[in-house]
Amino acid sequence: MFDLILACFLGIVCGAITGMIPGIHVNTAGAIMFASSAFLLGIFSPEFLCVFLVSISIAHALIEFVPSMLLGVPEEGTAMSILPGHRMTLEGRSKEAIRIVSLAGFGTIIVIINLLPIFAVVLPATQEIIKPYTFLILLVVSVYLLWKLTNGKKAFVWASLLFIFSGLLGWTVFQTPISSGISMMCIFSGLFGISTILYSLNESSFIPHQNKFYDLELNMNMLRGIFAGGIAGAILAFLPGFGPAQGSIIAQAAAGGDGEDDTENFLTAISGLNTSDTLFSLICIYLIGNPRSGIAVYMDYIIANFTVSHMLVFSFAALTAVSVSLALCLKLGDSFSKLMQNIDYKKLSISVIILMIVILYIFAIVYSAPILYITLVLITSTAMGLLPHYLGLGKSHLMGVLIIPAMVVYFGMLTIF
């Protein structure tokens, strides 16, 4: 038992480190461990390695919101939070934003674990029924939210164009033999990271004094956002091909409010979705035999026979990880926001952009991706990412970069059925 506790806390520490480094995905750390699994299994038990992977994925999913919101550095799960979270930072409300996402991530894990028996009975039975209609679900929800999150027909047209063209960009890039990890890192760096920081520089933004006092209470809106994020995470887990990008539109619809303008509700739902999706990706190994994330795939290979005992141990590890990560997220977020007040925002922003580009090209070289093509995609996605700022639209419409490729795939499945 002690070895599993040690594995849990080692995973939390590593998840905090990967979560705080811009551009590093938790699957990268998982891939390194999996590549070394033959050696590690000679020292540690399969359960030890899997508890470590559970803990690192949960800790990373919560703590990655800190650099995403304070610096504008995205990953798939945090891209939607950048504009509201970064805006709160520029308003001196970073501590409030950190507490919203921390409380939401923690609360969602509690909700998911309590509702797990219900999900275990209901969702597997409905998986095969829903699967043929995935394309229609995505289409209806996308059109609904495009309309809901815009004001007037003109804004709706522009939002639709952004959605479609970002989708075309995503479909084009994903058809290449380049690693999906490199492709997503490149696209998200441009659409949501570099473009957001460049716009802030253009507007002569600066990091103001961060308010030490904040008015945050667990009200019905936050509870609704926590449940919405949890339910959306459960839906993603049983719909192959769905990810945080697609789930974010479901979470927004379920949470209600006014989308990105309802900042508290919006951040609560997105943080809850990101954390719950991480847990459900692991639980799906037992419930439907379908690992939905890189970490879950590695665990599925390490443990050949996934039992209910494994699921209970991993659920407890997830609960421990999210509890400790809650405290770490608050501490790291507060310390980081305080540190940023004493740093020149322009120099910091330029440094972050350089760091993102350097990390991208390092991975591109390691995975033998064509440098010129990566450069072209980065420039294109950055230019596209600037458009919503100047059009007065939310950047959530750029999530078509992942939603439309998924719709195309499921449309093909629909025609088969």
C-alpha positions as CSV (number, residue, x, y, z in Angstrom):
1,M,0.0,0.0,0.0
2,F,2.8,2.4,0.8
3,D,4.3,2.0,-2.7
4,L,1.0,3.1,-4.2
5,I,0.8,6.1,-2.0
6,L,4.4,7.0,-3.0
7,A,3.4,6.5,-6.7
8,C,0.5,8.8,-6.2
9,F,2.5,11.7,-4.8
10,L,5.3,11.2,-7.3
11,G,2.7,11.5,-10.1
12,I,1.3,14.7,-8.5
13,V,4.8,16.3,-8.4
14,C,5.5,15.4,-12.0
15,G,2.0,16.5,-13.1
16,A,2.6,19.9,-11.4
17,I,5.9,20.3,-13.3
18,T,4.5,19.3,-16.7
19,G,1.4,21.4,-16.1
20,M,3.5,24.5,-15.4
21,I,5.7,24.2,-18.5
22,P,4.2,25.9,-21.5
23,G,3.5,23.5,-24.4
24,I,4.3,20.3,-22.6
25,H,1.4,17.7,-22.8
26,V,1.0,15.1,-20.1
27,N,1.0,12.4,-22.8
28,T,4.7,13.3,-23.4
29,A,5.6,12.3,-19.9
30,G,3.4,9.2,-20.2
31,A,5.1,8.2,-23.5
32,I,8.5,8.4,-21.8
33,M,7.4,6.2,-19.0
34,F,5.7,3.8,-21.4
35,A,8.8,3.5,-23.5
36,S,10.7,2.6,-20.4
37,S,8.0,0.3,-19.0
38,A,9.9,-2.9,-19.8
39,F,12.7,-1.7,-17.5
40,L,10.4,-0.2,-14.9
41,L,8.2,-3.3,-14.6
42,G,11.3,-5.1,-13.4
43,I,11.4,-2.7,-10.4
44,F,7.9,-1.6,-9.8
45,S,4.5,-3.3,-10.0
46,P,2.0,-2.6,-12.8
47,E,-0.3,-1.0,-10.3
48,F,2.5,1.3,-9.1
49,L,3.1,2.6,-12.7
50,C,-0.6,3.0,-13.3
51,V,-1.3,4.9,-10.1
52,F,1.6,7.2,-11.1
53,L,0.0,7.7,-14.5
54,V,-3.4,8.4,-13.0
55,S,-2.0,11.0,-10.6
56,I,0.2,12.8,-13.2
57,S,-2.8,13.1,-15.6
58,I,-5.2,14.5,-12.9
59,A,-2.6,16.9,-11.5
60,H,-1.6,18.1,-15.0
61,A,-5.3,18.6,-16.0
62,L,-5.9,21.0,-13.1
63,I,-2.6,22.8,-12.8
64,E,-2.2,23.5,-16.6
65,F,-4.8,26.2,-16.2
66,V,-2.3,28.4,-14.4
67,P,0.0,29.1,-17.4
68,S,-2.9,28.9,-19.8
69,M,-4.8,31.7,-18.1
70,L,-1.9,33.9,-16.8
71,L,0.3,33.6,-20.0
72,G,-2.2,32.6,-22.7
73,V,-0.4,29.3,-23.4
74,P,-3.0,26.7,-24.5
75,E,-3.6,23.0,-24.8
76,E,-6.7,21.3,-26.1
77,G,-8.3,21.1,-22.7
78,T,-7.6,24.7,-21.7
79,A,-7.8,26.6,-25.0
80,M,-11.4,27.6,-24.3
81,S,-10.5,29.2,-21.0
82,I,-7.8,31.5,-22.3
83,L,-9.8,34.5,-23.3
84,P,-11.9,34.7,-20.1
85,G,-9.1,33.7,-17.8
86,H,-6.5,35.9,-19.5
87,R,-9.0,38.8,-19.4
88,M,-9.5,38.3,-15.7
89,T,-5.7,38.4,-15.2
90,L,-5.5,41.7,-17.1
91,E,-8.3,43.0,-14.8
92,G,-6.3,42.1,-11.7
93,R,-8.5,39.1,-10.9
94,S,-6.1,36.2,-11.4
95,K,-6.6,34.9,-7.9
96,E,-10.3,34.7,-8.4
97,A,-9.8,32.9,-11.8
98,I,-7.4,30.4,-10.2
99,R,-9.9,29.6,-7.4
100,I,-12.8,29.1,-9.9
101,V,-10.9,26.5,-12.0
102,S,-9.4,24.8,-8.9
103,L,-12.7,24.5,-7.1
104,A,-14.4,23.3,-10.3
105,G,-11.8,20.7,-11.1
106,F,-12.0,19.3,-7.5
107,G,-15.8,19.5,-7.3
108,T,-16.2,17.6,-10.6
109,I,-14.1,14.7,-9.5
110,I,-16.2,14.4,-6.4
111,V,-19.4,14.5,-8.5
112,I,-18.1,11.9,-11.0
113,I,-17.0,9.4,-8.3
114,N,-20.3,9.6,-6.5
115,L,-22.3,9.2,-9.8
116,L,-20.0,6.4,-11.1
117,P,-22.5,3.6,-10.3
118,I,-25.1,5.3,-12.4
119,F,-22.8,6.0,-15.3
120,A,-21.6,2.4,-15.2
121,V,-25.1,1.1,-15.7
122,V,-26.6,3.8,-18.1
123,L,-23.8,4.9,-20.4
124,P,-22.4,1.7,-21.8
125,A,-26.0,0.6,-22.7
126,T,-26.5,3.8,-24.7
127,Q,-23.1,4.0,-26.4
128,E,-24.0,1.9,-29.4
129,I,-27.3,3.7,-29.8
130,I,-25.8,7.2,-29.8
131,K,-22.7,6.4,-31.9
132,P,-24.3,6.4,-35.4
133,Y,-25.8,9.9,-34.7
134,T,-22.6,11.5,-33.5
135,F,-22.4,13.7,-36.6
136,L,-25.9,15.0,-36.1
137,I,-25.2,15.7,-32.4
138,L,-22.1,17.7,-33.3
139,L,-23.9,19.6,-36.1
140,V,-26.9,20.6,-34.1
141,V,-25.0,21.6,-31.0
142,S,-22.4,23.6,-33.0
143,V,-25.0,25.5,-35.0
144,Y,-27.0,26.2,-31.8
145,L,-23.9,27.6,-29.9
146,L,-22.7,29.6,-33.0
147,W,-26.1,31.4,-32.9
148,K,-26.3,31.7,-29.1
149,L,-22.7,33.1,-28.6
150,T,-23.1,35.8,-31.3
151,N,-25.2,39.0,-31.4
152,G,-27.0,39.5,-34.7
153,K,-26.8,38.0,-38.1
154,K,-23.6,39.7,-39.1
155,A,-21.7,38.3,-36.1
156,F,-23.2,34.9,-36.8
157,V,-21.9,34.9,-40.4
158,W,-18.4,35.9,-39.3
159,A,-18.5,33.3,-36.5
160,S,-19.6,30.6,-38.9
161,L,-16.8,31.5,-41.3
162,L,-14.2,31.3,-38.5
163,F,-15.7,27.9,-37.5
164,I,-15.6,26.6,-41.0
165,F,-12.2,27.9,-42.0
166,S,-10.6,26.7,-38.8
167,G,-12.1,23.3,-39.5
168,L,-10.6,23.3,-42.9
169,L,-7.3,24.1,-41.4
170,G,-7.6,21.3,-38.9
171,W,-8.7,18.8,-41.6
172,T,-5.8,19.7,-43.9
173,V,-3.2,19.4,-41.2
174,F,-4.6,16.1,-39.8
175,Q,-4.5,14.5,-43.2
176,T,-0.7,14.8,-43.2
177,P,1.5,12.0,-41.8
178,I,2.8,14.4,-39.2
179,S,2.3,13.2,-35.6
180,S,-1.0,14.4,-34.2
181,G,0.7,15.6,-31.1
182,I,3.0,17.9,-33.1
183,S,0.1,19.1,-35.3
184,M,-2.1,20.0,-32.3
185,M,0.8,21.7,-30.6
186,C,1.4,23.8,-33.7
187,I,-2.2,24.7,-34.4
188,F,-3.2,25.5,-30.8
189,S,0.0,27.5,-30.3
190,G,-1.0,29.7,-33.2
191,L,-4.8,29.9,-32.8
192,F,-5.0,30.4,-29.1
193,G,-1.5,31.1,-27.7
194,I,0.8,33.3,-29.9
195,S,-2.2,35.2,-31.4
196,T,-3.6,36.0,-28.0
197,I,-0.3,37.3,-26.7
198,L,0.4,39.3,-29.8
199,Y,-3.0,41.0,-29.6
200,S,-2.3,41.8,-25.9
201,L,1.1,43.4,-27.0
202,N,-0.6,45.3,-29.7
203,E,-3.1,46.7,-27.2
204,S,-0.3,47.8,-24.9
205,S,-1.6,45.5,-22.2
206,F,0.2,45.1,-18.9
207,I,-0.1,43.0,-15.8
208,P,-1.8,45.2,-13.3
209,H,-1.7,44.8,-9.5
210,Q,-3.5,41.6,-8.7
211,N,-6.3,42.1,-6.2
212,K,-5.6,40.1,-3.0
213,F,-9.3,40.2,-2.1
214,Y,-11.9,38.3,-4.1
215,D,-15.6,37.6,-3.8
216,L,-16.0,33.9,-4.6
217,E,-18.7,31.7,-3.2
218,L,-20.1,28.3,-4.1
219,N,-23.4,29.4,-5.5
220,M,-25.9,27.7,-7.7
221,N,-24.2,28.9,-10.9
222,M,-20.9,27.3,-9.9
223,L,-22.7,24.1,-8.9
224,R,-24.5,24.0,-12.2
225,G,-21.1,24.5,-14.0
226,I,-19.5,21.7,-12.0
227,F,-22.3,19.3,-12.8
228,A,-22.3,20.5,-16.5
229,G,-18.6,19.8,-16.8
230,G,-18.9,16.4,-15.2
231,I,-21.8,15.4,-17.4
232,A,-20.0,16.6,-20.5
233,G,-16.9,14.7,-19.5
234,A,-19.0,11.5,-19.2
235,I,-20.6,12.1,-22.6
236,L,-17.1,12.5,-24.2
237,A,-15.9,9.3,-22.5
238,F,-18.6,7.2,-24.3
239,L,-18.4,8.9,-27.7
240,P,-15.1,8.0,-29.4
241,G,-13.6,10.9,-31.3
242,F,-15.0,13.5,-28.9
243,G,-12.5,15.5,-26.9
244,P,-12.4,18.7,-24.8
245,A,-12.9,20.7,-28.0
246,Q,-16.2,19.1,-28.8
247,G,-17.2,18.7,-25.1
248,S,-16.7,22.4,-24.5
249,I,-19.7,23.3,-26.6
250,I,-21.8,20.6,-24.7
251,A,-20.6,22.0,-21.4
252,Q,-21.5,25.5,-22.3
253,A,-25.0,24.5,-23.4
254,A,-25.5,22.5,-20.2
255,A,-24.1,25.2,-17.9
256,G,-26.4,27.9,-19.3
257,G,-25.4,31.5,-18.9
258,D,-24.1,33.7,-21.6
259,G,-21.0,31.8,-22.8
260,E,-17.7,33.6,-22.5
261,D,-19.5,36.7,-21.1
262,D,-20.6,34.7,-18.1
263,T,-17.0,34.3,-17.0
264,E,-17.5,32.4,-13.7
265,N,-19.9,29.9,-15.2
266,F,-17.8,29.5,-18.3
267,L,-14.5,28.8,-16.5
268,T,-16.3,26.4,-14.0
269,A,-17.7,24.3,-16.8
270,I,-14.5,24.2,-18.8
271,S,-12.3,23.3,-15.8
272,G,-14.8,20.7,-14.7
273,L,-14.9,19.2,-18.2
274,N,-11.2,19.0,-18.5
275,T,-10.7,17.2,-15.2
276,S,-13.7,14.9,-15.5
277,D,-12.7,13.9,-19.1
278,T,-9.3,12.9,-17.8
279,L,-10.8,10.6,-15.1
280,F,-13.4,9.1,-17.4
281,S,-10.8,8.4,-20.0
282,L,-9.2,6.0,-17.5
283,I,-12.5,4.6,-16.2
284,C,-13.5,3.7,-19.7
285,I,-10.9,1.0,-19.8
286,Y,-13.0,-1.0,-17.3
287,L,-16.5,0.1,-18.4
288,I,-16.3,-0.3,-22.1
289,G,-12.8,-1.6,-22.8
290,N,-11.9,1.6,-24.7
291,P,-9.0,3.7,-23.5
292,R,-9.7,7.3,-24.7
293,S,-6.4,9.1,-24.0
294,G,-2.7,8.5,-24.4
295,I,-2.3,7.9,-20.7
296,A,-5.3,5.4,-20.7
297,V,-3.8,3.5,-23.7
298,Y,-0.5,3.1,-21.8
299,M,-2.3,1.9,-18.7
300,D,-4.3,-0.6,-20.8
301,Y,-1.0,-2.1,-22.1
302,I,0.6,-2.2,-18.7
303,I,-2.4,-4.0,-17.0
304,A,-3.7,-6.8,-19.2
305,N,-6.8,-7.6,-17.0
306,F,-8.4,-4.4,-15.8
307,T,-10.7,-5.3,-12.8
308,V,-13.2,-3.4,-10.6
309,S,-10.5,-3.5,-7.9
310,H,-8.2,-1.6,-10.2
311,M,-10.9,1.0,-11.0
312,L,-11.5,1.6,-7.2
313,V,-7.8,2.0,-6.5
314,F,-7.4,4.4,-9.5
315,S,-10.5,6.4,-8.5
316,F,-9.0,6.8,-5.0
317,A,-5.7,7.9,-6.5
318,A,-7.6,10.4,-8.6
319,L,-9.4,11.8,-5.6
320,T,-6.1,12.1,-3.7
321,A,-4.4,13.7,-6.7
322,V,-7.1,16.3,-7.3
323,S,-7.2,17.1,-3.5
324,V,-3.4,17.8,-3.3
325,S,-3.4,19.4,-6.7
326,L,-6.1,21.8,-5.6
327,A,-3.8,23.2,-2.9
328,L,-0.8,23.2,-5.3
329,C,-2.9,25.0,-8.0
330,L,-3.8,27.8,-5.5
331,K,-0.3,28.1,-4.2
332,L,1.4,28.1,-7.7
333,G,-1.3,30.4,-9.2
334,D,-1.0,33.0,-6.4
335,S,2.9,32.9,-6.4
336,F,3.0,33.1,-10.2
337,S,0.5,36.0,-10.4
338,K,2.5,37.9,-7.7
339,L,5.7,37.2,-9.6
340,M,4.3,38.5,-12.8
341,Q,3.5,41.9,-11.3
342,N,7.2,42.6,-11.0
343,I,8.1,41.6,-14.5
344,D,7.8,43.7,-17.7
345,Y,4.8,42.3,-19.4
346,K,6.1,43.0,-22.9
347,K,9.4,41.2,-22.2
348,L,7.5,38.3,-20.5
349,S,5.1,38.0,-23.5
350,I,7.9,37.9,-26.0
351,S,9.8,35.4,-23.9
352,V,6.7,33.1,-23.7
353,I,6.3,33.3,-27.5
354,I,9.9,32.4,-28.1
355,L,9.6,29.6,-25.6
356,M,6.5,28.2,-27.3
357,I,8.2,28.3,-30.7
358,V,11.4,26.7,-29.4
359,I,9.5,23.9,-27.8
360,L,7.5,23.3,-30.9
361,Y,10.6,23.1,-33.1
362,I,12.4,20.8,-30.7
363,F,9.5,18.3,-30.9
364,A,9.3,18.8,-34.6
365,I,13.0,17.9,-35.0
366,V,12.7,15.0,-32.6
367,Y,9.7,13.5,-34.5
368,S,11.2,14.4,-37.9
369,A,8.4,16.7,-38.9
370,P,8.9,19.0,-42.0
371,I,10.1,22.3,-40.6
372,L,8.9,24.4,-43.5
373,Y,5.4,22.9,-43.3
374,I,5.3,23.4,-39.5
375,T,6.3,27.0,-40.0
376,L,3.6,27.6,-42.6
377,V,0.9,26.0,-40.3
378,L,2.1,28.1,-37.4
379,I,1.9,31.4,-39.3
380,T,-1.5,30.5,-40.8
381,S,-3.0,29.5,-37.5
382,T,-1.6,32.6,-35.7
383,A,-3.1,34.9,-38.4
384,M,-6.5,33.1,-38.1
385,G,-6.2,33.4,-34.3
386,L,-6.0,37.1,-34.5
387,L,-9.2,37.5,-36.4
388,P,-11.7,37.0,-33.5
389,H,-10.0,39.8,-31.6
390,Y,-10.5,42.3,-34.3
391,L,-14.0,41.1,-35.2
392,G,-15.2,41.3,-31.6
393,L,-16.0,37.5,-31.4
394,G,-15.1,34.8,-29.0
395,K,-12.2,32.5,-29.8
396,S,-14.4,29.5,-29.0
397,H,-15.6,29.6,-32.6
398,L,-12.0,28.5,-33.7
399,M,-12.7,25.1,-32.0
400,G,-14.0,24.1,-35.4
401,V,-10.4,23.1,-36.0
402,L,-11.2,19.9,-34.2
403,I,-15.0,19.7,-34.3
404,I,-15.3,19.8,-38.1
405,P,-12.7,17.0,-38.7
406,A,-14.7,14.9,-36.2
407,M,-17.9,15.7,-38.0
408,V,-16.4,14.6,-41.4
409,V,-15.3,11.3,-39.9
410,Y,-18.7,10.7,-38.3
411,F,-20.6,11.7,-41.4
412,G,-18.8,8.9,-43.2
413,M,-19.9,6.5,-40.4
414,L,-23.5,7.9,-40.7
415,T,-23.6,7.1,-44.4
416,I,-22.5,3.5,-43.7
417,F,-25.3,3.0,-41.1
